[in-house]
Amino acid sequence: MISVALISLVLFLLGAQFLKLQWKSRGFPPGPTPFPIIGSIWWINFRADHGSLKKLAKKYGNICTLWLGHKPMVVLYGFQAVKDGLTTNSADVSGRLQTYVFNKMANGKGILVSNGLIWKHQRHFGIGALRKLGMSNKGMERGIQTEARYLVEFFRDKAGRAFDPSFPVVHAISNVICAVVFGHRFSLKDETFRQLIEACNYIVAFGNSYLYYISEVFPWVAEHLLGPTQKASSCCDFVHAFVRQEIKSHREKGKIDKPEDFIDIYLDQMEKTKDDPGSTFDEDNMVQSVFDFFLGGSETTATTLRWALLYMLAFPDVQEKVQKELDAVLSPSHLICYEDRKKLPYTYAVIHEIMRFSSIVLITIPREAVKDTTVLGYRIPKGTVIMPNIDSTLFDPNYWETPHQFNPGHFLDKDGNFVTREAFLAFSAGHRVCLGEALAKMELFIIFCSLLQTFKFTPPEGVKEVNTDFIFGSTMKPHPYKLRAVLR
C-alpha cells in the first residue's frame, strides 16, 4: 500500500512538473517537448555530427529552444540568426553561465568565463595590453617570425622522413603566447613546458566529453566518483601554479621602465590601482587571465594550423598555387611579415578558407542573458542560455557558393582580389568576440607562408587517401596524421 502511494505521489509530482515546464516554455522559441529532470536535451546528440543541430533547425527554425532540465537554452542556427542574435542586443547576451566546472576552473575570475565588472575590466585591460605589446606594430610579429624559424628548422631536420607535425606545431603556437604573457619562450626539451601543454590539451579534451556534461548536471558525482573530472581539476591547478611561478619570477626581477610582457603590464596596473577599493586587478585575476590567454590562444590556432597542413596534403593543387604566388611575389630569402598578405591575395584566401572549412569551433562557450531582452523577436528572460552554432554560419548555403567544398574562391572577387565575407564568423561576434583574432590571423599567415615557402608537403609513401574527417571535442581536431616535408 505504501509503495503504491509512493509511486502515485512520484507520478503526480512528475506530472505537475511536466505541466509547469509546458507553461514555462510558452513565449520561448519552439523546440522539442521538455520533460521533468531531463528537459529536452534528450532530443539531440551533440557528438554525432554537424547534422544534429541542422535537423533541429530544419524542424523548429533557425532559433529554437532546448531545455537543460528546467533551464531554457536558445539555439541560434545559420548566419542571420547567429549574427542578429549576438549583435542586435549584444550587451544583453554577453553573460557567461556560471556552472560547476567553470567555477572549478576559474572561480569567476579572468576573461573567458567571468561576468560583470570583472569581465569588463579584465577584457578591456587585455585588449589594451595586447596593443601595448605590439599587436598593431612589429613587436608581436618578431616573436611569430622567431617561432616560424624554429618550426622550419624542426621540419628541415626530418630530412624528408614522415613525421607527425602535431607537437612541434602546438609548441610553436604556445611559445607565441608565452612570449606575450611571460616574455620568453621554452625549449622543445623543457619537460615542465611539455607538461603545461599536456595539461591544457587534457582540459580542452575534457570540455566536450560525456563526463563533462555529467559533472555539470551531477556535481556531487564529479566531486567524489569521477576520476577524469578530478584530473581536469588537477590540470587547471598545474597551469595556475605554473603561472604563479612566472609571476613570482617577474616580481623578483623588480619594476622595469618598459613593460616587456603581459605580466609586467598587469603588475604595473595592480600597483596603480592598489588603493582603489573597486579595483578588480589582483593576482587571482591576473593568473586566470594568463590561463585564458594560454588556453584560448594556443589550442585553437595550433589546431587550425594542423588542419592547414593536412589540407595541403589533401589538395595538392591548392598547395601548388600558393607556392607559385609566393615564388612570384617574394624572394626565397624574404622574411615573411603580415604586411605581405596584401600582395598575396590567393594565399590569404586559402588561409581564410582553411579557417572556414575546418570550422574548429562547432559550438562556442554558451552565453547567458544578463537582463530580460529580445532575440529575433522572441522575449528572452534574464538567465536564459544562448547557444550560437558558429559552424552553421560557415556552411550556410545562403552565403557560401560551395559550402561543403574546399574553395579559396569564397574569399576572392572576379579579379582575384581578397574579399572579406560577412558570414565568416569563425571568431564569433558581439561583445564576446575573440579578442585574439588579429593575433591568430597573424600567426597563421606568417607560419603557414614560411612553411610553404620552404617545403613541399606530401603524404608518407604508400598513403593513397588523406583522412579529413574530424574528431569531435571542444575543438574539432583532425585525426592523427603524418606528412613529409620535402625541401623545395
C-alpha positions as CSV (number, residue, x, y, z in Angstrom):
1,M,0.0,0.0,0.0
2,I,2.8,2.4,0.9
3,S,4.7,1.6,-2.3
4,V,1.5,2.3,-4.4
5,A,1.1,5.6,-2.6
6,L,4.7,6.5,-3.1
7,I,4.5,5.7,-6.8
8,S,1.3,7.7,-7.1
9,L,3.0,10.6,-5.4
10,V,6.0,10.5,-7.7
11,L,3.8,10.3,-10.8
12,F,1.8,13.2,-9.5
13,L,4.9,15.3,-8.9
14,L,6.3,14.4,-12.3
15,G,3.0,15.3,-13.9
16,A,2.9,18.6,-12.1
17,Q,6.5,19.3,-13.2
18,F,5.7,18.4,-16.8
19,L,2.7,20.8,-16.9
20,K,4.9,23.5,-15.2
21,L,7.5,23.1,-17.9
22,Q,4.9,23.3,-20.7
23,W,3.6,26.5,-19.2
24,K,7.1,27.9,-18.7
25,S,8.0,27.2,-22.3
26,R,5.2,29.4,-23.6
27,G,6.7,32.5,-25.3
28,F,10.1,30.9,-25.9
29,P,11.1,29.9,-29.5
30,P,9.8,26.5,-30.5
31,G,11.6,23.2,-29.7
32,P,11.3,19.6,-28.6
33,T,8.9,18.9,-25.7
34,P,10.7,19.2,-22.4
35,F,10.3,16.6,-19.7
36,P,10.9,16.8,-15.9
37,I,14.6,16.4,-14.8
38,I,16.0,15.7,-18.4
39,G,14.4,18.7,-20.2
40,S,14.6,18.2,-23.9
41,I,18.3,17.7,-24.3
42,W,17.5,14.0,-25.0
43,W,16.5,15.1,-28.5
44,I,19.9,15.9,-29.7
45,N,23.3,14.1,-29.8
46,F,25.9,16.8,-29.9
47,R,28.7,14.3,-30.5
48,A,27.2,12.7,-33.6
49,D,28.0,15.2,-36.3
50,H,27.0,18.6,-37.8
51,G,23.6,17.1,-38.7
52,S,22.0,17.0,-35.3
53,L,21.7,20.8,-34.9
54,K,20.8,21.1,-38.6
55,K,18.0,18.6,-38.1
56,L,16.8,20.7,-35.1
57,A,16.8,23.9,-37.1
58,K,15.0,22.2,-40.0
59,K,12.2,21.1,-37.8
60,Y,11.8,24.1,-35.5
61,G,13.5,27.0,-37.3
62,N,16.8,28.9,-37.0
63,I,16.0,30.0,-33.5
64,C,14.7,27.2,-31.2
65,T,14.8,26.1,-27.6
66,L,16.3,23.2,-25.8
67,W,15.8,22.7,-22.1
68,L,18.6,21.7,-19.8
69,G,16.4,20.3,-17.0
70,H,14.3,23.3,-16.2
71,K,16.7,25.8,-17.7
72,P,16.0,27.1,-21.2
73,M,18.8,27.2,-23.8
74,V,18.1,29.2,-27.0
75,V,19.9,27.7,-30.0
76,L,20.9,30.0,-32.9
77,Y,21.5,28.4,-36.3
78,G,22.6,29.9,-39.6
79,F,24.4,33.2,-40.3
80,Q,21.5,35.6,-40.0
81,A,20.2,34.1,-36.7
82,V,23.7,34.0,-35.1
83,K,24.6,37.5,-36.3
84,D,21.3,39.1,-35.2
85,G,21.2,37.1,-32.0
86,L,24.7,38.1,-30.9
87,T,24.8,41.7,-32.2
88,T,21.4,43.3,-32.1
89,N,21.3,43.5,-28.3
90,S,24.9,42.4,-27.8
91,A,25.4,43.7,-24.3
92,D,22.2,41.9,-23.1
93,V,23.5,38.5,-24.1
94,S,27.1,38.9,-23.0
95,G,27.0,36.9,-19.8
96,R,28.6,33.5,-19.1
97,L,26.8,30.7,-17.5
98,Q,28.3,30.0,-14.1
99,T,28.5,26.3,-13.8
100,Y,30.2,23.7,-11.5
101,V,33.1,23.1,-14.0
102,F,33.5,26.8,-14.9
103,N,33.7,27.7,-11.2
104,K,36.2,25.0,-10.5
105,M,38.3,26.2,-13.5
106,A,38.1,29.9,-13.0
107,N,36.0,30.8,-9.9
108,G,34.5,33.8,-11.8
109,K,37.9,35.3,-12.5
110,G,39.7,36.3,-15.6
111,I,38.2,36.9,-19.1
112,L,36.9,33.8,-20.7
113,V,34.1,32.7,-18.3
114,S,33.8,35.8,-15.9
115,N,30.9,38.2,-15.8
116,G,30.0,41.8,-14.7
117,L,32.7,44.2,-13.8
118,I,35.4,41.6,-13.6
119,W,34.8,40.6,-17.2
120,K,34.5,44.2,-18.4
121,H,37.7,45.4,-16.6
122,Q,39.8,42.3,-17.5
123,R,38.8,42.1,-21.1
124,H,39.3,45.9,-21.7
125,F,42.7,45.7,-20.0
126,G,43.6,42.5,-22.0
127,I,42.8,44.3,-25.3
128,G,44.9,47.3,-24.2
129,A,47.8,45.2,-23.1
130,L,47.9,43.3,-26.5
131,R,48.1,46.7,-28.2
132,K,50.9,47.9,-26.0
133,L,52.8,44.7,-26.7
134,G,52.7,45.3,-30.4
135,M,49.5,43.8,-31.8
136,S,49.3,46.7,-34.2
137,N,53.1,47.1,-34.9
138,K,56.2,45.0,-35.5
139,G,56.6,44.0,-31.8
140,M,54.5,40.8,-31.8
141,E,55.4,40.0,-35.4
142,R,59.0,39.4,-34.5
143,G,58.0,36.7,-31.9
144,I,55.9,34.9,-34.5
145,Q,58.7,35.1,-37.1
146,T,61.1,33.5,-34.5
147,E,58.7,30.6,-33.9
148,A,58.2,30.2,-37.6
149,R,62.0,29.9,-38.0
150,Y,62.3,27.3,-35.2
151,L,59.4,25.3,-36.8
152,V,61.1,25.4,-40.3
153,E,64.3,24.1,-38.7
154,F,62.5,21.3,-36.9
155,F,60.8,20.2,-40.2
156,R,64.2,20.6,-42.1
157,D,65.9,18.3,-39.6
158,K,63.4,15.5,-40.5
159,A,65.2,15.4,-43.9
160,G,62.1,14.3,-45.8
161,R,61.1,11.5,-43.4
162,A,57.5,11.1,-42.5
163,F,56.5,12.5,-39.1
164,D,53.6,13.7,-37.0
165,P,53.6,17.6,-37.0
166,S,51.2,18.0,-34.1
167,F,53.5,18.6,-31.1
168,P,56.0,20.9,-32.9
169,V,53.1,23.0,-34.2
170,V,51.4,23.2,-30.8
171,H,54.8,24.0,-29.3
172,A,55.4,26.9,-31.7
173,I,52.0,28.4,-31.2
174,S,52.2,28.0,-27.5
175,N,55.5,29.8,-27.5
176,V,54.0,32.8,-29.2
177,I,51.6,33.1,-26.3
178,C,54.4,32.6,-23.9
179,A,56.3,35.5,-25.4
180,V,53.2,37.6,-25.0
181,V,52.4,36.7,-21.4
182,F,55.8,35.6,-19.9
183,G,58.3,37.5,-22.1
184,H,60.2,34.4,-23.1
185,R,60.0,31.1,-25.0
186,F,60.6,27.5,-23.9
187,S,62.7,24.8,-25.5
188,L,61.1,21.7,-27.0
189,K,63.1,19.7,-24.5
190,D,61.7,21.6,-21.5
191,E,59.7,19.0,-19.5
192,T,57.7,21.4,-17.4
193,F,56.5,23.2,-20.6
194,R,55.6,19.9,-22.1
195,Q,53.5,19.1,-19.0
196,L,51.9,22.5,-19.4
197,I,50.8,21.8,-23.0
198,E,49.6,18.3,-22.0
199,A,47.6,19.8,-19.1
200,C,45.9,22.3,-21.4
201,N,45.2,19.6,-24.0
202,Y,43.5,17.5,-21.3
203,I,41.3,20.4,-20.1
204,V,40.2,21.1,-23.7
205,A,39.5,17.4,-24.4
206,F,37.5,17.0,-21.2
207,G,35.4,20.1,-22.1
208,N,33.3,18.2,-24.5
209,S,33.3,14.7,-23.2
210,Y,30.2,13.0,-21.8
211,L,31.8,13.2,-18.3
212,Y,31.9,17.0,-18.6
213,Y,28.1,17.0,-19.0
214,I,27.7,14.5,-16.2
215,S,29.8,16.8,-14.0
216,E,27.7,19.8,-14.8
217,V,24.4,18.0,-14.1
218,F,25.5,16.0,-11.1
219,P,28.4,17.9,-9.4
220,W,28.4,15.6,-6.3
221,V,29.2,12.6,-8.6
222,A,32.0,14.5,-10.2
223,E,33.4,15.6,-6.8
224,H,33.6,12.1,-5.4
225,L,33.4,9.5,-8.1
226,L,34.7,10.7,-11.5
227,G,38.5,10.4,-11.9
228,P,38.6,12.4,-15.2
229,T,36.9,15.4,-13.6
230,Q,39.4,15.3,-10.8
231,K,42.2,15.0,-13.3
232,A,40.9,18.1,-15.2
233,S,40.8,20.0,-12.0
234,S,44.4,18.9,-11.2
235,C,45.4,20.1,-14.7
236,C,43.9,23.5,-14.0
237,D,45.8,23.6,-10.7
238,F,49.0,22.8,-12.5
239,V,48.6,25.6,-15.0
240,H,47.7,28.1,-12.3
241,A,50.8,27.0,-10.3
242,F,52.9,27.4,-13.4
243,V,51.6,31.0,-14.0
244,R,52.1,31.9,-10.3
245,Q,55.7,30.8,-10.5
246,E,56.2,33.1,-13.5
247,I,54.6,36.0,-11.7
248,K,56.9,35.3,-8.7
249,S,59.9,35.5,-11.1
250,H,58.7,38.8,-12.5
251,R,58.3,40.2,-9.0
252,E,61.8,39.2,-8.1
253,K,63.1,40.9,-11.2
254,G,61.7,44.2,-9.8
255,K,59.9,47.0,-11.6
256,I,61.3,47.9,-15.0
257,D,60.9,51.1,-17.0
258,K,59.3,49.5,-20.1
259,P,57.0,46.5,-19.6
260,E,58.0,43.6,-21.8
261,D,55.1,41.2,-21.4
262,F,51.5,40.9,-20.1
263,I,52.6,40.1,-16.6
264,D,54.8,43.2,-16.4
265,I,51.9,45.4,-17.6
266,Y,49.5,43.7,-15.1
267,L,51.8,44.1,-12.1
268,D,52.1,47.8,-13.0
269,Q,48.3,48.1,-13.2
270,M,48.0,46.4,-9.8
271,E,50.4,48.9,-8.3
272,K,48.4,51.9,-9.8
273,T,45.1,50.6,-8.5
274,K,46.1,49.2,-5.1
275,D,44.3,52.0,-3.2
276,D,41.1,51.7,-5.3
277,P,38.6,49.6,-3.3
278,G,36.6,48.9,-6.5
279,S,39.6,47.6,-8.5
280,T,39.4,44.0,-9.9
281,F,43.2,43.9,-10.6
282,D,44.6,41.3,-8.3
283,E,46.8,38.3,-8.6
284,D,43.9,35.8,-8.9
285,N,42.5,37.7,-11.9
286,M,46.0,38.0,-13.4
287,V,46.6,34.3,-13.1
288,Q,43.2,33.4,-14.6
289,S,43.6,36.0,-17.4
290,V,47.0,34.4,-18.3
291,F,45.4,31.0,-18.2
292,D,42.6,32.2,-20.5
293,F,45.2,33.7,-23.0
294,F,47.1,30.4,-23.0
295,L,44.1,28.1,-23.3
296,G,42.2,30.3,-25.8
297,G,45.2,31.5,-27.8
298,S,47.2,28.4,-28.3
299,E,44.9,25.4,-28.7
300,T,42.6,26.9,-31.4
301,T,45.4,28.4,-33.5
302,A,47.5,25.2,-33.3
303,T,44.5,23.1,-34.3
304,T,43.9,25.3,-37.3
305,L,47.5,25.1,-38.4
306,R,47.3,21.3,-38.2
307,W,44.3,21.4,-40.5
308,A,46.2,23.8,-42.8
309,L,49.0,21.2,-43.4
310,L,46.5,18.4,-43.7
311,Y,44.6,20.3,-46.4
312,M,47.8,20.9,-48.3
313,L,48.2,17.1,-48.5
314,A,44.5,16.6,-49.4
315,F,44.5,19.4,-52.0
316,P,48.0,19.5,-53.7
317,D,46.7,21.8,-56.5
318,V,46.0,24.4,-53.8
319,Q,49.4,24.0,-52.3
320,E,51.0,24.4,-55.8
321,K,49.1,27.6,-56.5
322,V,50.1,29.1,-53.1
323,Q,53.7,28.3,-53.8
324,K,53.6,29.8,-57.2
325,E,52.2,33.0,-55.8
326,L,54.8,33.0,-53.0
327,D,57.6,32.5,-55.6
328,A,56.3,35.2,-57.9
329,V,55.9,37.8,-55.2
330,L,58.7,37.1,-52.6
331,S,62.3,36.3,-52.9
332,P,63.5,33.0,-51.2
333,S,65.4,34.9,-48.6
334,H,62.4,37.2,-47.7
335,L,61.4,37.2,-44.1
336,I,57.6,36.8,-44.2
337,C,55.7,39.6,-42.5
338,Y,52.0,40.2,-42.0
339,E,52.0,43.2,-44.5
340,D,52.8,40.6,-47.2
341,R,49.2,39.4,-47.1
342,K,48.3,42.5,-49.3
343,K,50.5,41.1,-52.1
344,L,49.4,37.5,-51.7
345,P,45.6,37.5,-52.1
346,Y,45.3,33.8,-53.1
347,T,47.4,32.7,-50.2
348,Y,45.4,34.9,-47.7
349,A,42.2,33.5,-49.2
350,V,43.4,29.9,-48.7
351,I,44.2,30.7,-45.0
352,H,40.6,32.0,-44.5
353,E,39.2,29.0,-46.3
354,I,41.1,26.8,-44.0
355,M,39.6,28.5,-41.0
356,R,36.1,28.3,-42.6
357,F,36.3,24.7,-43.8
358,S,37.9,23.2,-40.7
359,S,35.3,25.0,-38.6
360,I,37.1,24.0,-35.4
361,V,34.6,25.5,-33.0
362,L,31.2,23.8,-33.6
363,I,29.6,25.5,-30.6
364,T,31.1,28.4,-28.7
365,I,31.0,28.6,-25.0
366,P,27.3,29.4,-24.3
367,R,26.3,32.9,-23.4
368,E,23.7,34.0,-20.9
369,A,21.1,36.8,-21.0
370,V,22.2,39.3,-18.3
371,K,18.8,41.0,-18.4
372,D,15.4,40.5,-20.0
373,T,15.8,41.1,-23.7
374,T,14.6,40.3,-27.2
375,V,16.3,37.9,-29.6
376,L,15.0,37.7,-33.2
377,G,11.5,38.8,-32.0
378,Y,11.3,36.4,-29.0
379,R,11.2,37.7,-25.4
380,I,14.2,36.1,-23.6
381,P,14.2,36.3,-19.8
382,K,17.3,37.1,-17.8
383,G,19.3,33.9,-17.1
384,T,18.4,32.2,-20.4
385,V,21.4,30.4,-22.0
386,I,22.2,31.4,-25.6
387,M,24.0,28.9,-27.7
388,P,25.2,30.2,-31.1
389,N,26.1,27.5,-33.6
390,I,29.2,29.1,-35.3
391,D,29.7,26.1,-37.6
392,S,26.3,26.8,-39.2
393,T,27.4,30.3,-40.3
394,L,30.5,28.9,-42.0
395,F,28.5,26.4,-44.1
396,D,25.3,28.4,-44.6
397,P,24.3,27.7,-48.3
398,N,22.7,31.1,-48.5
399,Y,26.0,32.8,-48.1
400,W,28.6,30.4,-49.5
401,E,28.6,29.3,-53.1
402,T,30.1,25.8,-52.4
403,P,29.8,25.4,-48.6
404,H,30.9,21.8,-48.5
405,Q,33.8,22.1,-50.8
406,F,37.3,23.5,-50.0
407,N,37.2,26.5,-52.2
408,P,39.6,29.5,-51.7
409,G,37.4,31.3,-54.3
410,H,35.0,32.0,-51.5
411,F,37.4,34.9,-50.4
412,L,38.3,36.2,-53.9
413,D,36.5,38.5,-56.2
414,K,36.3,38.1,-60.0
415,D,39.6,39.9,-60.4
416,G,41.4,37.7,-57.9
417,N,41.5,40.2,-55.0
418,F,40.9,39.1,-51.4
419,V,37.5,40.0,-50.1
420,T,36.1,39.6,-46.6
421,R,32.7,37.8,-46.2
422,E,30.1,38.8,-43.7
423,A,29.2,35.2,-42.9
424,F,32.8,34.5,-41.8
425,L,32.2,34.4,-38.1
426,A,35.0,32.0,-37.1
427,F,35.9,34.3,-34.2
428,S,32.2,34.7,-33.1
429,A,30.5,38.1,-32.9
430,G,29.2,40.7,-30.5
431,H,30.6,41.6,-27.0
432,R,32.3,38.3,-26.6
433,V,34.1,38.2,-29.9
434,C,37.5,36.6,-29.6
435,L,40.0,39.3,-28.6
436,G,42.9,37.3,-30.1
437,E,41.5,37.3,-33.7
438,A,44.2,39.7,-35.0
439,L,47.0,37.7,-33.3
440,A,45.6,34.3,-34.6
441,K,45.5,35.6,-38.2
442,M,49.0,37.0,-38.0
443,E,50.3,33.7,-36.6
444,L,48.6,31.6,-39.3
445,F,49.7,33.8,-42.1
446,I,53.4,34.1,-41.1
447,I,53.9,30.5,-40.1
448,F,51.9,29.0,-43.0
449,C,53.7,31.1,-45.6
450,S,57.1,30.4,-44.0
451,L,56.5,26.6,-44.2
452,L,55.1,26.6,-47.7
453,Q,57.9,28.9,-48.9
454,T,60.4,26.3,-47.7
455,F,58.8,22.9,-48.2
456,K,56.5,20.8,-50.4
457,F,54.2,18.7,-48.2
458,T,53.3,15.2,-49.3
459,P,51.7,12.2,-47.7
460,P,54.0,9.4,-46.5
461,E,54.9,6.8,-49.1
462,G,52.1,4.3,-49.6
463,V,49.3,6.6,-48.3
464,K,46.8,6.9,-51.0
465,E,43.9,8.7,-49.2
466,V,44.1,11.7,-46.8
467,N,41.5,11.5,-44.0
468,T,39.9,14.9,-43.5
469,D,37.3,13.8,-41.0
470,F,37.3,15.5,-37.6
471,I,37.5,14.2,-34.0
472,F,34.7,15.7,-32.0
473,G,35.8,17.8,-29.0
474,S,35.8,21.3,-27.6
475,T,37.7,22.0,-30.9
476,M,37.3,19.8,-34.0
477,K,40.7,18.2,-34.5
478,P,42.0,16.2,-37.4
479,H,42.8,12.5,-36.9
480,P,46.5,12.0,-36.2
481,Y,48.5,12.0,-39.4
482,K,52.0,12.1,-40.7
483,L,53.5,14.0,-43.6
484,R,56.8,14.5,-45.4
485,A,58.3,18.0,-45.7
486,V,60.5,18.0,-48.7
487,L,62.8,20.9,-49.3
488,R,61.8,22.9,-52.4
